[in-house]
Amino acid sequence: MRKNRQGMSVGVVSLIMIFVVFLLVSLAVLSLTTASANARMADKSLSMQSAYYEADANAQETLAQIDGVLRASGPDPGALEALNRGVTYDPESATIRFDTEISDTATLKSELRVEGDSVSVIRWQTVPDGEWQTDSDTKNLWKGGV
């Protein structure tokens, strides 16, 4: 008796094709999800950079106004506070401080040292506002030991 051997049957090929299609669809969904997350991150980064540069420009304007006041009348606390930009002058340390808001979560802190009728920048730093909030579900964290 002769047996008819054809190798793989049609059912096995269909199962392999279904498996391959399932894998391709899964990879496509994962790629779409990753691309969407990357786009959201890029938009957030762009808005944060734009806010920083806008705050930096405002701080530079304040610095230019402070420089103008110092050249005109010296380190006069009244004239510096009249700028209405939150400028404070400490005559003991000869420093001028002011803050520029970047966003709800960050501030550009500036500190200047008065040297005659000019200033030098001591600090020009982005500082986060508030405290970092952790996830509220911390009961499952490992606390050490066995």
LOFIVEX-732745 format. One record per residue (C-alpha): z, y, x; residue in three letters. Coordinates in steps of 0.5 Angstrom, whole numbers, padded with zeros to 4 digits, always signed. Each point is the difference from the previous one (the first is absolute). Last residue first. Layout:
ZYXala ...
***
This chain:
+0109+0077+0026val +0002+0007+0003gly -0004+0006-0001gly -0001+0005-0006lys -0007-0003-0003trp -0002+0005-0005leu -0001-0003-0007asn +0005+0005-0003lys -0004+0006+0003thr -0004+0002-0007asp +0000+0007+0000ser -0006+0001+0005asp +0002+0005+0005thr +0000+0008-0001gln -0001+0004+0007trp +0004+0006+0000glu -0001+0007-0002gly -0006+0005+0003asp -0004-0003+0006pro +0000+0005+0006val -0007+0002+0003thr +0001+0004+0006gln -0001+0007+0004trp +0006+0001+0004arg +0001+0004+0006ile -0006+0005-0001val +0000+0006+0005ser +0001+0007-0003val -0002+0007+0002ser +0003+0007+0000asp +0006-0002+0005gly +0000-0008+0000glu +0002-0002-0007val +0000-0008+0000arg -0003-0003-0006leu +0002-0005-0005glu -0005-0003-0005ser +0001-0006-0005lys -0006-0003-0004leu +0003-0003-0006thr -0001-0007-0003ala +0001-0004-0006thr -0002+0005-0006asp -0006+0002+0004ser -0001+0005+0006ile +0005+0005-0001glu +0001+0005+0006thr +0007+0001+0003asp +0002+0006+0004phe +0004+0001+0006arg +0001+0006+0005ile +0004-0001+0007thr +0003+0005+0004ala +0006-0005+0001ser +0005+0006-0002glu -0004+0004-0004pro -0002-0006-0005asp -0006+0002-0004tyr -0002-0003-0007thr -0007+0000-0003val +0000-0003-0007gly -0007+0003-0001arg +0002+0007-0003asn -0003+0004+0006leu +0006+0005-0002ala +0004-0005+0004glu -0003+0001+0006leu +0001+0008-0001ala +0007-0001-0001gly +0001-0004+0006pro -0003+0005+0004asp -0002-0004+0007pro -0005+0006+0002gly -0003+0005-0004ser -0007+0000+0000ala -0001-0006+0005arg +0005-0004-0003leu -0003+0001-0007val -0007-0002+0002gly +0002-0006+0003asp +0004-0002-0006ile -0006+0001-0004gln -0004-0004+0005ala +0005-0005-0001leu +0000+0000-0007thr -0007-0001+0000glu +0000-0006+0004gln +0005-0003-0005ala -0005+0001-0005asn -0005-0003+0004ala +0004-0006+0001asp +0002-0001-0007ala -0007+0000-0002glu -0001-0005+0006tyr +0005-0004-0002tyr -0002+0000-0007ala -0007-0002+0002ser +0003-0006+0004gln +0004-0003-0006met -0006+0001-0005ser -0005-0004+0005leu +0006-0005+0002ser +0001-0002-0008lys -0008+0000-0001asp -0001-0005+0006ala +0006-0004-0003met -0003-0001-0007arg -0007-0002+0004ala +0003-0005+0004asn +0004-0003-0006ala -0007+0000-0004ser -0003-0003+0006ala +0005-0006+0000thr +0000-0001-0007thr -0008-0001+0000leu +0001-0004+0006ser +0005-0005-0003leu -0005+0000-0006val -0006-0002+0004ala +0004-0005+0004leu +0002-0004-0007ser -0007+0000-0003val -0002-0003+0007leu +0005-0005+0000leu -0001-0002-0008phe -0008+0000+0002val +0002-0005+0006val +0004-0004-0005phe -0005-0001-0005ile -0005-0002+0004met +0004-0005+0003ile +0002-0003-0007leu -0008+0000-0001ser -0002-0003+0006val +0006-0006-0002val -0003-0001-0007gly -0007+0000+0003val +0002-0007+0004ser +0000+0000+0007met -0004-0005+0004gly -0006-0003-0004gln +0002-0007+0000arg -0004-0004-0005asn +0003-0007+0001lys -0005-0006+0001arg +0002-0007-0002met 
***
